[in-house]
Amino acid sequence: MRPPGTCPAFFVPGHAADPEPVAVTTPGAAHPVRAGSPAQAGGLRAGDRILAVDGNLVPDARVAVAAVRSRRPGSTIVLTVGRGSGRLRLSVRLATGLPRPAPR
């Protein structure tokens, strides 16, 4: 099961049961950045704040997740993130499939 408000195309691979540090925030929510995920490959880091997706401001986590989910798997999105006292734009290629369940 994914943490509430997360988007599979953005945070795979990994398994929601894996312990991961909380790394990226949107207004009202925090999202994990898993090792080897598209988010990590795109340059997201601990403490980053997602401010916009493809130039569209995201007022809350629900809007940010909906914006990412509306894009095609494998497409590239541009995130505007707050890092420290500055802002930067990161290109992130979305995953093309969902993670497989962890072996039991």
All heavy atoms as an XYZ file, in Angstrom:
739
protein
N       0.841     -1.180      0.000
C       0.000      0.000      0.000
C       0.886      1.244      0.000
O       1.856      1.321      0.737
C      -0.886     -0.041      1.228
C      -1.917      0.996      1.249
S      -3.072      0.568      2.586
C      -3.881      2.093      2.716
N       0.554      2.229     -0.855
C       1.317      3.472     -0.934
C       0.915      4.394      0.199
O      -0.214      4.367      0.655
C       0.998      4.221     -2.226
C       1.436      3.599     -3.469
C       1.313      4.590     -4.616
N       0.040      5.249     -4.768
C      -1.011      4.737     -5.376
N      -0.967      3.538     -5.869
N      -2.113      5.428     -5.512
N       1.836      5.277      0.588
C       1.426      6.320      1.522
C       0.342      7.171      0.870
O       0.356      7.380     -0.339
C       2.702      7.140      1.724
C       3.821      6.232      1.338
C       3.253      5.333      0.276
N      -0.647      7.653      1.632
C      -1.724      8.455      1.054
C      -1.165      9.654      0.300
O      -0.204     10.277      0.736
C      -2.536      8.920      2.268
C      -2.138      8.019      3.373
C      -0.756      7.516      3.063
N      -1.764      9.939     -0.853
C      -1.382     11.124     -1.613
C      -0.152     10.963     -2.473
O       0.305     11.923     -3.055
N       0.418      9.754     -2.570
C       1.584      9.589     -3.416
C       1.169      9.073     -4.778
O       0.098      8.534     -4.952
C       2.633      8.639     -2.802
O       2.066      7.351     -2.674
C       3.134      9.132     -1.472
N       2.030      9.258     -5.731
C       1.742      8.884     -7.106
C       2.705      7.796     -7.540
O       3.907      7.996     -7.497
C       1.896     10.107     -7.998
S       1.577      9.754     -9.720
N       2.200      6.634     -7.962
C       3.097      5.532     -8.289
C       4.071      5.846     -9.406
O       5.200      5.389     -9.383
C       2.148      4.398     -8.684
C       0.867      5.057     -9.039
C       0.805      6.304     -8.207
N       3.669      6.631    -10.391
C       4.571      6.917    -11.514
C       5.768      7.739    -11.083
O       6.780      7.770    -11.744
C       3.814      7.656    -12.621
N       5.671      8.386     -9.970
C       6.707      9.291     -9.509
C       7.638      8.653     -8.484
O       8.807      8.975     -8.444
C       6.006     10.495     -8.894
C       6.867     11.688     -8.747
C       7.450     12.281     -9.848
C       7.080     12.239     -7.515
C       8.239     13.399     -9.713
C       7.854     13.358     -7.366
C       8.438     13.948     -8.473
N       7.116      7.745     -7.685
C       7.881      7.245     -6.558
C       8.396      5.822     -6.696
O       9.107      5.354     -5.832
C       7.064      7.392     -5.273
C       6.809      8.834     -4.953
C       5.606      9.416     -5.255
C       7.795      9.623     -4.424
C       5.384     10.756     -5.003
C       7.588     10.965     -4.175
C       6.379     11.524     -4.455
N       8.058      5.080     -7.757
C       8.593      3.739     -7.931
C      10.018      3.841     -8.441
O      10.390      4.858     -8.991
C       7.731      2.889     -8.904
C       6.339      2.757     -8.397
C       7.748      3.449    -10.304
N      10.887      2.827     -8.326
C      10.612      1.576     -7.647
C      10.747      1.715     -6.140
O      11.174      2.739     -5.655
C      11.683      0.642     -8.204
C      12.824      1.542     -8.498
C      12.214      2.865     -8.921
N      10.454      0.667     -5.466
C      10.463      0.650     -4.017
C       9.180      0.004     -3.547
O       8.331     -0.350     -4.349
N       9.066     -0.171     -2.303
C       7.884     -0.782     -1.740
C       7.466      0.081     -0.568
O       8.301      0.489      0.228
C       8.204     -2.213     -1.293
C       6.992     -2.982     -0.890
N       6.520     -2.954      0.387
C       6.158     -3.763     -1.599
C       5.439     -3.716      0.471
N       5.202     -4.217     -0.732
N       6.191      0.391     -0.475
C       5.731      1.319      0.555
C       6.057      0.844      1.958
O       6.143      1.641      2.876
C       4.226      1.546      0.412
N       6.274     -0.450      2.136
C       6.616     -0.955      3.464
C       8.094     -0.729      3.789
O       8.506     -0.855      4.928
C       6.294     -2.444      3.547
N       8.899     -0.405      2.766
C      10.320     -0.145      3.003
C      10.469      1.138      3.799
O       9.810      2.131      3.513
C      11.075      0.043      1.683
C      11.102     -1.206      0.840
O      10.893     -2.299      1.403
O      11.326     -1.085     -0.368
N      11.361      1.161      4.789
C      11.577      2.412      5.509
C      12.326      3.390      4.615
O      13.358      3.071      4.064
C      12.437      1.993      6.711
C      13.101      0.732      6.283
C      12.183      0.073      5.291
N      11.766      4.556      4.404
C      12.388      5.587      3.580
C      12.263      6.915      4.307
O      11.264      7.177      4.952
C      11.686      5.698      2.220
C      11.839      4.492      1.347
C      13.245      4.337      0.795
O      14.000      5.326      0.737
O      13.588      3.207      0.428
N      13.246      7.779      4.164
C      13.120      9.089      4.798
C      12.084      9.931      4.082
O      11.895      9.801      2.884
C      14.511      9.694      4.607
C      15.066      9.000      3.414
C      14.485      7.619      3.430
N      11.385     10.761      4.831
C      10.478     11.723      4.215
C      11.362     12.768      3.565
O      12.278     13.295      4.177
C       9.559     12.361      5.269
C       8.778     13.511      4.678
C       8.629     11.307      5.834
N      11.121     13.042      2.277
C      12.055     13.898      1.577
C      11.423     15.089      0.892
O      11.949     16.172      0.959
C      12.835     13.076      0.558
N      10.335     14.903      0.215
C       9.759     15.969     -0.597
C       8.420     16.353     -0.006
O       7.645     15.496      0.385
C       9.568     15.489     -2.055
C       8.901     16.554     -2.888
C      10.894     15.098     -2.647
N       8.146     17.647      0.029
C       6.864     18.091      0.560
C       6.094     18.875     -0.491
O       6.667     19.479     -1.383
C       7.033     18.977      1.806
O       7.762     20.149      1.454
C       7.744     18.237      2.921
N       4.799     18.798     -0.399
C       3.888     19.690     -1.093
C       3.055     20.296      0.016
O       3.054     19.770      1.132
C       2.992     18.917     -2.092
O       2.377     17.822     -1.425
C       3.780     18.404     -3.282
N       2.377     21.395     -0.220
C       1.600     21.978      0.874
C       0.669     20.951      1.512
O      -0.141     20.333      0.830
C       0.823     23.106      0.179
C       1.702     23.484     -0.981
C       2.303     22.177     -1.446
N       0.864     20.692      2.781
C      -0.010     19.791      3.515
C       0.383     18.329      3.499
O      -0.317     17.509      4.056
N       1.500     17.950      2.859
C       1.872     16.527      2.812
C       3.371     16.368      2.604
O       4.040     17.271      2.126
C       1.116     15.814      1.690
N       3.857     15.190      2.974
C       5.257     14.841      2.739
C       5.282     13.532      1.959
O       4.419     12.678      2.142
C       5.991     14.679      4.059
N       6.231     13.392      1.058
C       6.306     12.225      0.187
C       7.717     11.640      0.246
O       8.691     12.381      0.251
C       6.002     12.613     -1.259
C       4.730     13.358     -1.409
N       3.513     12.730     -1.486
C       4.472     14.686     -1.471
C       2.563     13.647     -1.608
N       3.124     14.834     -1.589
N       7.818     10.319      0.224
C       9.154      9.705      0.233
C       9.797      9.765     -1.148
O       9.102      9.744     -2.161
C       8.867      8.253      0.632
C       7.490      7.996      0.103
C       6.760      9.320      0.249
N      11.108      9.869     -1.178
C      11.860      9.711     -2.415
C      12.649      8.432     -2.247
O      13.556      8.346     -1.433
C      12.803     10.894     -2.686
C      13.667     10.613     -3.906
C      12.005     12.166     -2.899
N      12.271      7.413     -2.994
C      12.889      6.104     -2.863
C      14.153      6.013     -3.695
O      14.216      6.575     -4.782
C      11.906      5.025     -3.271
C      10.641      5.080     -2.440
C       9.802      3.857     -2.593
N       8.530      3.984     -1.920
C       8.366      3.948     -0.607
N       9.383      3.819      0.191
N       7.170      4.061     -0.083
N      15.121      5.275     -3.182
C      16.369      5.049     -3.914
C      16.051      4.434     -5.264
O      15.263      3.495     -5.360
C      17.281      4.138     -3.109
N      16.608      4.981     -6.326
C      16.401      4.466     -7.663
C      15.104      4.895     -8.317
O      14.809      4.485     -9.431
N      14.318      5.738     -7.655
C      13.033      6.173     -8.206
C      13.238      7.282     -9.229
O      14.277      7.947     -9.261
C      12.127      6.687     -7.084
O      12.642      7.904     -6.571
N      12.227      7.528    -10.074
C      12.310      8.661    -10.987
C      12.508      9.990    -10.252
O      13.211     10.864    -10.745
C      10.961      8.629    -11.711
C      10.562      7.192    -11.682
C      11.031      6.710    -10.328
N      11.890     10.132     -9.091
C      12.058     11.365     -8.321
C      13.521     11.572     -7.954
O      14.067     12.664     -8.119
C      11.191     11.315     -7.067
N      14.169     10.515     -7.463
C      15.580     10.631     -7.100
C      16.443     10.872     -8.338
O      17.323     11.728     -8.334
C      16.061      9.379     -6.370
C      17.513      9.522     -5.927
C      18.088      8.244     -5.393
O      17.901      7.192     -5.981
N      18.783      8.339     -4.283
N      16.156     10.138     -9.408
C      16.936     10.301    -10.642
C      16.787     11.713    -11.206
O      17.708     12.235    -11.831
C      16.497      9.265    -11.678
N      15.636     12.334    -10.976
C      15.400     13.691    -11.456
C      16.038     14.762    -10.602
O      15.991     15.936    -10.941
N      16.604     14.375     -9.461
C      17.319     15.333     -8.632
C      16.615     15.809     -7.387
O      17.119     16.677     -6.683
N      15.429     15.248     -7.071
C      14.764     15.657     -5.837
C      15.564     15.212     -4.630
O      16.155     14.130     -4.635
C      13.349     15.079     -5.774
C      12.366     15.755     -6.715
C      11.110     14.920     -6.856
C      12.024     17.132     -6.218
N      15.586     16.049     -3.609
C      16.366     15.793     -2.394
C      15.520     16.005     -1.141
O      14.468     16.636     -1.188
C      17.542     16.759     -2.310
C      18.546     16.629     -3.371
C      19.664     17.586     -3.054
N      20.614     17.699     -4.136
C      21.543     18.629     -4.188
N      21.633     19.537     -3.232
N      22.380     18.657     -5.199
N      16.067     15.517     -0.040
C      15.422     15.730      1.256
C      15.209     17.220      1.481
O      16.097     18.029      1.238
C      16.281     15.146      2.369
N      14.010     17.572      1.900
C      13.690     18.954      2.205
C      13.154     19.762      1.038
O      12.705     20.883      1.230
N      13.202     19.224     -0.191
C      12.658     19.954     -1.335
C      11.154     20.142     -1.173
O      10.463     19.288     -0.626
C      12.907     19.203     -2.642
C      14.347     19.307     -3.127
O      15.121     20.101     -2.553
O      14.685     18.595     -4.078
N      10.663     21.259     -1.669
C       9.233     21.559     -1.644
C       8.750     21.704     -3.079
O       9.249     22.566     -3.806
C       8.976     22.846     -0.861
C       9.419     22.748      0.582
C       9.399     24.098      1.305
N       9.892     25.258      0.575
C      11.176     25.576      0.412
N      12.124     24.809      0.907
N      11.519     26.663     -0.243
N       7.793     20.882     -3.500
C       7.261     20.984     -4.856
C       6.306     22.176     -4.899
O       5.320     22.221     -4.178
C       6.543     19.690     -5.281
C       7.533     18.524     -5.284
C       5.904     19.864     -6.663
C       6.903     17.169     -5.556
N       6.637     23.129     -5.764
C       5.851     24.357     -5.880
C       4.982     24.363     -7.128
O       3.904     24.963     -7.132
C       6.783     25.568     -5.906
C       7.771     25.677     -4.738
C       8.747     26.813     -4.983
C       7.029     25.851     -3.431
N       5.457     23.716     -8.211
C       4.710     23.711     -9.470
C       5.058     22.462    -10.267
O       6.156     21.913    -10.135
C       5.028     24.962    -10.285
N       4.108     22.022    -11.088
C       4.300     20.908    -12.021
C       4.055     21.469    -13.411
O       2.972     21.992    -13.688
C       3.342     19.735    -11.724
C       3.502     18.635    -12.761
C       3.576     19.187    -10.315
N       5.074     21.390    -14.271
C       4.983     21.940    -15.634
C       4.507     23.388    -15.633
O       3.689     23.802    -16.451
C       4.101     21.072    -16.522
C       4.771     19.758    -16.898
O       6.022     19.692    -16.890
O       4.052     18.799    -17.205
N       5.001     24.161    -14.683
C       4.678     25.586    -14.623
C       3.373     25.936    -13.943
O       3.077     27.106    -13.739
N       2.594     24.924    -13.569
C       1.311     25.167    -12.898
C       1.491     25.044    -11.388
O       1.892     23.984    -10.902
C       0.256     24.169    -13.385
C      -0.004     24.311    -14.865
O      -0.304     25.393    -15.347
N       0.137     23.220    -15.591
N       1.194     26.114    -10.671
C       1.350     26.100     -9.220
C       0.484     25.018     -8.598
O      -0.624     24.751     -9.064
C       0.970     27.453     -8.625
C       1.868     28.629     -9.025
C       1.340     29.918     -8.419
C       3.306     28.382     -8.617
N       1.000     24.382     -7.548
C       0.252     23.346     -6.849
C      -0.010     23.821     -5.421
O       0.886     23.908     -4.612
C       0.985     21.975     -6.884
C       0.989     21.423     -8.295
C       2.410     22.061     -6.380
N      -1.274     24.143     -5.109
C      -1.602     24.673     -3.794
C      -1.607     23.627     -2.691
O      -1.521     23.959     -1.515
C      -2.996     25.270     -3.984
C      -3.578     24.475     -5.105
C      -2.420     24.128     -6.007
N      -1.739     22.337     -3.070
C      -1.743     21.284     -2.057
C      -1.313     19.964     -2.693
O      -1.139     19.862     -3.912
C      -3.110     21.159     -1.381
C      -4.247     20.873     -2.343
O      -4.066     20.059     -3.279
O      -5.332     21.454     -2.165
N      -1.135     18.954     -1.852
C      -0.636     17.650     -2.302
C      -1.593     17.002     -3.293
O      -1.158     16.384     -4.267
C      -0.423     16.735     -1.104
N      -2.872     17.142     -3.086
C      -3.853     16.529     -3.982
C      -3.690     17.048     -5.408
O      -3.729     16.284     -6.371
C      -5.258     16.789     -3.456
C      -6.343     16.083     -4.221
C      -7.670     16.412     -3.642
N      -7.723     17.882     -3.520
C      -8.798     18.564     -3.251
N      -9.925     17.962     -3.033
N      -8.778     19.877     -3.174
N      -3.493     18.340     -5.557
C      -3.324     18.941     -6.879
C      -1.999     18.491     -7.495
O      -1.934     18.183     -8.687
C      -3.410     20.484     -6.803
C      -3.060     21.123     -8.134
C      -4.799     20.910     -6.349
N      -0.943     18.411     -6.689
C       0.355     17.964     -7.198
C       0.280     16.525     -7.702
O       0.752     16.206     -8.796
C       1.421     18.079     -6.106
N      -0.334     15.652     -6.924
C      -0.453     14.241     -7.318
C      -1.328     14.118     -8.559
O      -0.989     13.388     -9.495
C      -1.005     13.392     -6.145
C      -1.380     11.990     -6.611
C       0.029     13.326     -5.025
N      -2.424     14.848     -8.629
C      -3.301     14.801     -9.807
C      -2.556     15.280    -11.051
O      -2.711     14.708    -12.136
C      -4.555     15.635     -9.576
N      -1.733     16.309    -10.903
C      -0.970     16.824    -12.044
C       0.000     15.774    -12.566
O       0.122     15.572    -13.771
C      -0.223     18.097    -11.654
N       0.678     15.078    -11.671
C       1.627     14.040    -12.081
C       0.872     12.863    -12.698
O       1.257     12.347    -13.746
C       2.502     13.587    -10.900
C       3.358     12.388    -11.276
C       3.390     14.742    -10.426
N      -0.200     12.445    -12.077
C      -0.976     11.301    -12.590
C      -1.591     11.579    -13.957
O      -1.854     10.656    -14.719
C      -2.076     10.925    -11.604
C      -1.561     10.195    -10.414
C      -2.698      9.768     -9.525
N      -2.184      8.957     -8.436
C      -2.875      8.643     -7.366
N      -4.126      9.063     -7.238
N      -2.341      7.907     -6.431
N      -1.830     12.847    -14.278
C      -2.448     13.171    -15.566
C      -1.466     13.054    -16.729
O      -1.883     13.074    -17.887
C      -3.033     14.589    -15.525
O      -1.995     15.560    -15.546
N      -0.180     12.922    -16.428
C       0.830     12.792    -17.481
C       1.001     11.334    -17.854
O       0.774     10.434    -17.054
C       2.174     13.360    -17.032
C       2.220     14.815    -16.597
C       1.311     15.741    -17.375
N       1.562     17.142    -17.136
C       0.896     17.915    -16.295
N      -0.064     17.406    -15.548
N       1.181     19.184    -16.177
N       1.424     11.090    -19.064
C       1.620      9.720    -19.555
C       2.847      9.089    -18.907
O       3.869      9.759    -18.742
C       1.813      9.726    -21.055
C       0.593     10.254    -21.791
C       0.780     10.010    -23.228
N       0.649      8.566    -23.389
C       0.006      7.972    -24.357
N      -0.526      8.689    -25.289
N      -0.085      6.676    -24.420
N       2.772      7.794    -18.558
C       3.964      7.092    -18.073
C       5.091      7.216    -19.097
O       4.859      7.154    -20.303
C       3.498      5.639    -17.947
C       2.012      5.746    -17.755
C       1.593      6.922    -18.598
N       6.283      7.472    -18.602
C       7.446      7.627    -19.466
C       7.656      9.046    -19.964
O       8.705      9.352    -20.527
N       6.676      9.937    -19.741
C       6.853     11.322    -20.170
C       7.718     12.068    -19.155
O       7.950     11.602    -18.048
C       5.499     12.014    -20.342
O       4.824     12.117    -19.117
N       8.195     13.222    -19.561
C       9.028     14.040    -18.683
C       8.234     15.246    -18.221
O       7.583     15.912    -19.030
C      10.307     14.486    -19.418
O      11.044     13.321    -19.800
C      11.182     15.354    -18.531
N       8.276     15.495    -16.923
C       7.623     16.668    -16.350
C       8.701     17.592    -15.796
O       9.823     17.155    -15.515
C       6.616     16.297    -15.242
C       7.310     15.576    -14.084
C       5.465     15.480    -15.801
C       6.421     15.356    -12.879
N       8.357     18.854    -15.656
C       9.275     19.824    -15.059
C       8.676     20.251    -13.725
O       7.547     20.752    -13.671
C       9.509     21.040    -15.968
C      10.385     22.074    -15.265
C      10.132     20.610    -17.289
N       9.426     20.009    -12.664
C       9.001     20.409    -11.326
C       9.740     21.674    -10.925
O      10.962     21.761    -11.100
C       9.319     19.322    -10.310
C       8.645     17.974    -10.513
C       9.133     16.993     -9.452
C       7.135     18.111    -10.450
N       9.010     22.626    -10.418
C       9.635     23.777     -9.781
C       9.648     23.457     -8.302
O       8.597     23.160     -7.717
C       8.837     25.067    -10.045
O       8.720     25.251    -11.455
C       9.525     26.265     -9.408
N      10.831     23.443     -7.716
C      10.951     23.084     -6.311
C      11.650     24.198     -5.547
O      12.489     24.919     -6.093
C      11.707     21.745     -6.099
C      10.995     20.604     -6.781
C      13.131     21.829     -6.563
N      11.262     24.315     -4.286
C      11.975     25.191     -3.379
C      13.033     24.358     -2.669
O      12.737     23.271     -2.176
N      14.242     24.853     -2.684
C      15.354     24.167     -1.987
C      16.101     25.231     -1.211
O      16.658     26.152     -1.795
C      16.268     23.470     -2.981
C      17.389     22.708     -2.303
C      18.234     21.935     -3.275
N      17.472     20.818     -3.845
C      17.861     20.146     -4.930
N      18.979     20.462     -5.550
N      17.116     19.144     -5.390
N      16.077     25.085      0.120
C      16.665     26.131      0.947
C      15.909     27.421      0.711
O      14.684     27.447      0.712
N      16.634     28.499      0.421
C      15.971     29.786      0.164
C      15.792     30.056     -1.329
O      15.298     31.114     -1.702
C      16.789     30.916      0.797
O      18.078     30.952      0.212
N      16.177     29.092     -2.188
C      16.066     29.304     -3.628
C      15.026     28.421     -4.283
O      14.319     27.656     -3.628
N      14.939     28.570     -5.598
C      14.041     27.758     -6.422
C      14.832     27.189     -7.578
O      15.761     27.824     -8.072
C      12.918     28.606     -7.022
C      11.892     29.030     -6.050
C      10.792     29.762     -6.781
N       9.792     30.191     -5.814
C       8.586     30.544     -6.124
N       8.202     30.566     -7.383
N       7.735     30.905     -5.202
N      14.446     26.006     -8.034
C      15.047     25.437     -9.223
C      14.037     24.592     -9.957
O      13.004     24.218     -9.420
C      16.302     24.634     -8.903
C      16.164     23.416     -8.002
C      17.165     22.367     -8.441
C      16.470     23.821     -6.585
N      14.360     24.324    -11.224
C      13.493     23.505    -12.073
C      14.200     22.188    -12.338
O      15.365     22.177    -12.720
C      13.192     24.231    -13.373
C      12.335     25.464    -13.153
C      12.266     26.359    -14.377
N      12.055     25.641    -15.609
C      10.973     25.730    -16.365
N       9.998     26.525    -16.007
N      10.867     25.050    -17.484
N      13.476     21.090    -12.115
C      14.021     19.750    -12.320
C      13.174     19.002    -13.335
O      11.948     19.023    -13.259
C      14.021     18.960    -11.002
C      14.804     19.554     -9.831
C      14.555     18.739     -8.576
C      16.283     19.599    -10.160
N      13.826     18.338    -14.278
C      13.120     17.489    -15.239
C      13.103     16.074    -14.689
O      14.152     15.525    -14.341
C      13.833     17.501    -16.588
O      13.735     18.781    -17.166
N      11.919     15.493    -14.617
C      11.748     14.151    -14.061
C      11.004     13.292    -15.071
O       9.909     13.658    -15.510
C      10.965     14.198    -12.723
C      10.738     12.796    -12.184
C      11.688     15.064    -11.709
N      11.602     12.163    -15.439
C      10.936     11.217    -16.347
C      10.107     10.261    -15.500
O      10.627      9.587    -14.610
C      11.966     10.438    -17.159
C      11.308      9.544    -18.188
C      12.353      8.961    -19.136
N      11.701      8.151    -20.141
C      11.523      6.835    -20.028
N      11.958      6.188    -18.964
N      10.919      6.169    -20.979
N       8.807     10.192    -15.782
C       7.905      9.347    -15.006
C       8.128      7.875    -15.307
O       8.510      7.504    -16.419
C       6.454      9.719    -15.298
C       6.071     11.158    -14.971
C       4.611     11.402    -15.327
C       6.341     11.490    -13.523
N       7.873      7.059    -14.319
C       8.019      5.606    -14.468
C       7.025      5.085    -15.496
O       5.980      5.691    -15.739
C       7.791      4.910    -13.127
N       7.345      3.938    -16.074
C       6.471      3.358    -17.085
C       5.647      2.198    -16.543
O       4.829      1.655    -17.258
C       7.284      2.875    -18.294
O       8.266      1.960    -17.838
C       7.941      4.042    -18.997
N       5.838      1.790    -15.300
C       5.069      0.690    -14.740
C       5.051      0.772    -13.231
O       5.788      1.521    -12.631
N       4.193     -0.025    -12.629
C       4.087     -0.067    -11.174
C       5.090     -1.059    -10.614
O       5.456     -2.035    -11.274
C       2.671     -0.475    -10.756
C       1.593      0.529    -11.130
C       0.227     -0.028    -10.763
C       1.817      1.841    -10.434
N       5.538     -0.848     -9.381
C       6.486     -1.784     -8.781
C       5.837     -3.141     -8.531
O       4.628     -3.230     -8.347
C       6.867     -1.117     -7.453
C       5.706     -0.266     -7.127
C       5.134      0.194     -8.454
N       6.644     -4.167     -8.542
C       6.146     -5.497     -8.211
C       6.067     -5.632     -6.699
O       6.870     -5.032     -5.995
C       7.077     -6.549     -8.776
C       7.086     -6.509    -10.272
C       8.058     -7.485    -10.828
N       8.120     -7.237    -12.257
C       8.247     -8.175    -13.134
N       8.381     -9.422    -12.783
N       8.273     -7.887    -14.406
N       5.128     -6.429     -6.199
C       5.048     -6.610     -4.743
C       6.339     -7.219     -4.209
O       6.992     -8.008     -4.897
C       3.877     -7.582     -4.565
C       3.136     -7.560     -5.853
C       4.107     -7.146     -6.917
N       6.679     -6.844     -2.991
C       7.883     -7.385     -2.351
C       7.675     -8.872     -2.104
O       6.568     -9.311     -1.748
C       8.154     -6.661     -1.050
N       8.720     -9.682     -2.296
C       8.581    -11.137     -2.016
C       8.314    -11.347     -0.546
O       8.771    -10.606      0.305
C       9.914    -11.735     -2.445
C      10.840    -10.583     -2.662
C      10.039     -9.332     -2.751
N       7.574    -12.413     -0.267
C       7.263    -12.732      1.140
C       8.248    -13.699      1.701
O       8.829    -14.483      1.148
C       5.867    -13.325      1.242
C       4.842    -12.278      0.899
C       3.471    -12.871      1.053
N       2.508    -11.880      0.649
C       1.369    -11.716      1.216
N       1.017    -12.472      2.220
N       0.539    -10.802      0.807
